Amino acid sequence: MSSAASAPSAAMLPGRGGLGGALSDAFWRNPKLLLFVMLTPPLLWLGIIYLGSLFALLIQSFFSIDEFSGLVVREFTLKTYGELLRPSNLDIIVRTVTMAGLVTIASAIIAFPIAYFAARYAKGRWKAVFYLGVMLPLWSSYLVKVYAWKLILAKEGILSWIFDKLHLTFLIEGWLALPVVGGNSLSVSLTGTFLVFVYVWLPFMILPVQAALERVPGNLLEASADLGASPRQTFVNVLLPLALPGIIAGSIFTFSLTLGDYIIPQIIGTSHRFIGMAVYAHQGTAGNIPLAAAFTVVPVVIMGIYLWLAKRAGAFNAL
């Protein structure tokens, strides 16, 4: 009886020879071994290439530049970090952080109604159209989008043409006359830089917010209305707190990407530098590697604090 029972099992599980069969059997018996083998290459890549480069960058920031020879002095010092407190360098940091904050706020304001419509009302093929519309800009070249916006915002661009046809040119001229946000045209102003930042990073805000709103039960909103709450009270006390993790998750992308970007301010904007442009200039033409490394540490520290606060707010649940 036992020999008859063992025959079918032997037929169902035939022996596998060779190195491939031995490895397959070993992985089947030890799932943790398979997990270890699969995770080791990416973890080594992350640890050696990514974290290793960050560690090397951190070390470089504690060196300094000899003012006479221009060579890197490989001695531990805080002199380079002291240079960040110079008015010109501090102005770069403040300008970058301010721009990142404004871009994040504007992206959240624009993304919320779009995400709410997609979560509540878009069904079936219309939801597919929504995802296609949000993701389509991400499929085109980053530089193509930036240069397209440069043409749109130029003095002879389509935006100026539309305002001219509507006899509203004075609005653009009045805005460009303002001391901080203005310029010769929108394509060479901080306003243009802001608009392009919002356009490029907006999909990274819409998707997390939409994912958070998908998790909000519709009966909560109906119960709030049944209890006599106004639409504003429902939004402030019910919808917004539940969608806040998604907003924070989206802000991680928009804030961090704006902090480190140097292409958009270089193509569209004024001569005022941002952190990314300062890093590019100091490690390139200026050859001041320690100061470039110190500038790079600034957004790393800012994002570290930001991610810690986001984690406490439960934002990673909406990623």
VENHUNOR-V12562 format. One line per field, one symbol per residue. phi: phi as a letter, one per 20 degrees, with the letter a starting at -180 (. if undefined). A space follows every 50 residues. Layout:
phi = ???
This chain:
phi = .fffffffffffcffddnfffffffffffcgfffffffefgffffffeff fffffffffffeebdffeemefeecfbdffffffefgfffffffffffff fffffffffffffffffffedfclffffffffffegffeeffffffffff ffeffdeffffffffeldfffffffffffeeerfbffcbfffgfffgfff eggfefffffffffefffffffffffenffgfffffedffffeggfffff fgffffffgefcffffecqeefedgfffffffedffmefgfffffffgff ffffffffffffemfffdf
